[in-house]
Amino acid sequence: MKKNAFVIITMIMLIFTSCGPRQQPAEEPAVTPATEILSTTQQAFFDNLSQLCGQSFAGKEIYRSHHAPGWAEHEMVMHVDVCESDRILIPFRVGEDTSRTWMFLAEDGLLRLRHDHRYPDGTPEEESLYGGFADDTGTAFEQHFPADAYTAEIIDGGGGNVWTIRIAEDFTTFTYRLERDGEKRMRVDFDLTNPL
């Protein structure tokens, strides 16, 4: 009888032990899904732009519409100043005017262009941070940024703006172009073959 009781108790213990919680390995690797900051095409453009980081380039005005005074007589220089995984900042100097910075930002999986305008003391100008998100028609070397709702609010007629940023595939030229409602407004080209 004692022998049967011992066998029964042993079997019960084995059952409870096998049904207990599964032991985890001491260092089970965490599973984190890989995520892209931007779409493949926009990320490729962002990566191409980041290749210019730390360099400055001279520009020239290709055209300017009658709606604003031209910059042809001014020296123009872009400085690819800050390059991080989610932003590239390019201060753009026109003559002695250093108020402008182009901001390329990765926001919520989309590439955004903003124009940061500041007074000499660093405070923002009234018309600042306008721009828009890249549409889905771009390539690894050219992106189009239609104006967003904020731009339409702060710039009279600015809702029709589309900015095009192009890097020549042979990395000879960087182009900044603005159109409004299909009309050419301005274009500035920068010589990438001769960093300053």
C-alpha positions as CSV (number, residue, x, y, z in Angstrom):
1,M,0.0,0.0,0.0
2,K,2.8,2.3,0.9
3,K,4.5,1.5,-2.4
4,N,1.3,2.4,-4.4
5,A,1.0,5.7,-2.4
6,F,4.6,6.6,-3.2
7,V,4.0,5.9,-6.9
8,I,0.8,8.0,-7.0
9,I,2.5,10.9,-5.2
10,T,5.5,10.8,-7.6
11,M,3.2,10.8,-10.6
12,I,1.2,13.8,-9.2
13,M,4.4,15.7,-8.7
14,L,5.6,15.0,-12.2
15,I,2.3,16.2,-13.6
16,F,2.4,19.5,-11.7
17,T,6.0,20.0,-12.6
18,S,5.4,19.5,-16.3
19,C,2.4,21.9,-16.3
20,G,4.3,24.7,-14.6
21,P,5.4,27.9,-16.3
22,R,7.9,27.4,-19.1
23,Q,11.3,28.7,-18.2
24,Q,12.5,31.5,-20.5
25,P,16.1,31.6,-21.6
26,A,18.3,33.9,-19.6
27,E,18.8,36.3,-22.5
28,E,16.0,35.9,-25.0
29,P,16.6,38.4,-27.8
30,A,14.0,41.2,-28.0
31,V,12.1,41.2,-31.3
32,T,11.8,44.8,-32.7
33,P,10.3,45.3,-36.2
34,A,12.5,47.1,-38.6
35,T,10.9,50.4,-39.6
36,E,12.0,52.9,-42.3
37,I,12.0,56.6,-41.4
38,L,10.8,57.5,-44.9
39,S,9.5,55.7,-48.0
40,T,12.3,54.1,-50.1
41,T,12.4,56.8,-52.7
42,Q,12.3,59.7,-50.2
43,Q,14.9,58.0,-48.0
44,A,17.2,57.6,-51.1
45,F,16.8,61.4,-51.8
46,F,17.5,62.2,-48.1
47,D,20.6,60.0,-48.3
48,N,21.8,61.7,-51.5
49,L,21.3,65.1,-49.9
50,S,23.2,64.0,-46.8
51,Q,26.3,63.3,-48.9
52,L,26.7,67.0,-49.2
53,C,26.9,67.5,-45.5
54,G,29.7,69.7,-44.1
55,Q,30.2,71.5,-47.4
56,S,29.2,74.9,-48.8
57,F,28.4,75.8,-52.5
58,A,28.0,78.9,-54.5
59,G,24.8,79.5,-56.4
60,K,23.4,81.7,-59.2
61,E,20.0,82.8,-60.1
62,I,18.7,81.2,-63.2
63,Y,15.4,83.1,-63.3
64,R,13.1,85.2,-61.1
65,S,9.6,86.2,-62.0
66,H,8.4,89.8,-62.0
67,H,6.6,89.2,-58.8
68,A,9.7,89.8,-56.6
69,P,13.1,91.5,-56.9
70,G,15.8,89.3,-58.3
71,W,19.0,88.2,-56.5
72,A,21.2,88.1,-59.6
73,E,23.5,90.8,-58.2
74,H,24.0,89.1,-54.9
75,E,26.4,86.3,-53.9
76,M,24.5,83.2,-52.9
77,V,25.9,80.4,-50.8
78,M,24.2,77.3,-49.3
79,H,25.8,75.6,-46.3
80,V,24.8,71.9,-45.8
81,D,25.2,72.4,-42.1
82,V,23.4,69.8,-40.0
83,C,22.8,66.2,-41.1
84,E,21.1,63.8,-38.7
85,S,18.9,60.7,-39.2
86,D,15.7,62.8,-39.2
87,R,16.8,66.3,-40.4
88,I,19.1,68.1,-42.8
89,L,19.5,71.9,-42.2
90,I,20.9,74.1,-45.0
91,P,21.4,77.8,-44.2
92,F,21.1,79.8,-47.4
93,R,22.9,83.2,-47.6
94,V,21.9,85.9,-50.1
95,G,24.5,88.7,-50.0
96,E,24.7,89.7,-46.3
97,D,21.2,88.3,-45.6
98,T,21.6,85.1,-43.4
99,S,18.0,84.9,-42.4
100,R,17.1,81.7,-44.4
101,T,17.5,78.0,-43.6
102,W,16.0,75.2,-45.6
103,M,14.9,72.4,-43.4
104,F,14.5,68.8,-44.7
105,L,12.7,66.8,-42.0
106,A,11.5,63.3,-41.6
107,E,8.1,63.5,-39.9
108,D,5.7,60.6,-39.5
109,G,7.2,58.7,-42.4
110,L,7.1,61.7,-44.8
111,L,9.8,64.1,-46.1
112,R,9.0,67.7,-45.3
113,L,10.5,71.0,-46.5
114,R,10.3,74.0,-44.3
115,H,11.7,77.5,-44.7
116,D,13.0,78.9,-41.4
117,H,13.3,82.7,-41.5
118,R,14.8,84.5,-38.6
119,Y,15.8,88.1,-37.6
120,P,19.4,88.8,-36.7
121,D,18.6,88.3,-33.0
122,G,17.3,84.8,-33.8
123,T,13.6,85.4,-33.3
124,P,11.4,84.0,-36.1
125,E,10.0,86.3,-38.8
126,E,6.3,86.6,-39.3
127,E,6.4,84.4,-42.4
128,S,8.5,81.4,-41.3
129,L,8.4,77.6,-41.3
130,Y,6.3,77.5,-44.5
131,G,6.7,74.7,-47.0
132,G,5.1,71.3,-47.4
133,F,5.4,67.5,-47.5
134,A,6.9,65.7,-50.5
135,D,4.3,64.1,-52.8
136,D,4.7,60.7,-54.3
137,T,6.0,61.7,-57.7
138,G,9.6,62.2,-56.7
139,T,12.8,60.2,-57.3
140,A,16.0,59.6,-55.5
141,F,17.3,62.8,-57.0
142,E,14.3,65.1,-57.2
143,Q,11.4,65.8,-54.8
144,H,8.3,68.0,-55.2
145,F,6.9,69.8,-52.1
146,P,3.3,71.2,-52.6
147,A,2.4,73.9,-50.1
148,D,0.7,72.7,-46.9
149,A,-2.3,74.4,-45.2
150,Y,-0.1,76.4,-42.9
151,T,1.7,77.9,-45.9
152,A,-1.7,78.8,-47.5
153,E,-2.6,80.7,-44.3
154,I,0.5,82.8,-43.8
155,I,1.5,83.6,-47.4
156,D,-1.0,85.4,-49.7
157,G,-1.5,83.0,-52.7
158,G,1.0,80.6,-51.2
159,G,-1.4,77.7,-51.3
160,G,-0.4,77.2,-55.0
161,N,3.3,76.9,-54.3
162,V,5.3,73.9,-55.3
163,W,9.0,73.7,-54.4
164,T,11.2,71.3,-56.4
165,I,14.6,70.3,-55.1
166,R,16.8,68.5,-57.5
167,I,20.3,67.0,-57.2
168,A,21.9,66.1,-60.6
169,E,22.6,62.4,-60.8
170,D,26.3,63.1,-61.4
171,F,26.3,65.4,-58.3
172,T,27.2,68.5,-60.3
173,T,24.3,70.7,-59.5
174,F,21.8,71.3,-56.7
175,T,18.6,73.1,-57.9
176,Y,16.0,75.0,-55.8
177,R,12.9,75.9,-57.8
178,L,9.6,77.5,-57.0
179,E,6.4,77.5,-59.0
180,R,3.0,79.0,-58.1
181,D,-0.1,77.7,-59.7
182,G,2.0,76.3,-62.6
183,E,3.9,79.6,-63.2
184,K,7.7,79.7,-62.8
185,R,8.6,82.0,-59.9
186,M,12.3,81.4,-59.3
187,R,15.2,79.0,-59.7
188,V,18.7,79.0,-58.2
189,D,21.4,76.5,-59.1
190,F,24.4,75.6,-57.0
191,D,27.7,74.3,-58.3
192,L,28.5,71.1,-56.4
193,T,31.7,70.5,-58.3
194,N,33.5,73.3,-56.5
195,P,32.9,73.3,-52.7
196,L,33.8,76.6,-51.0
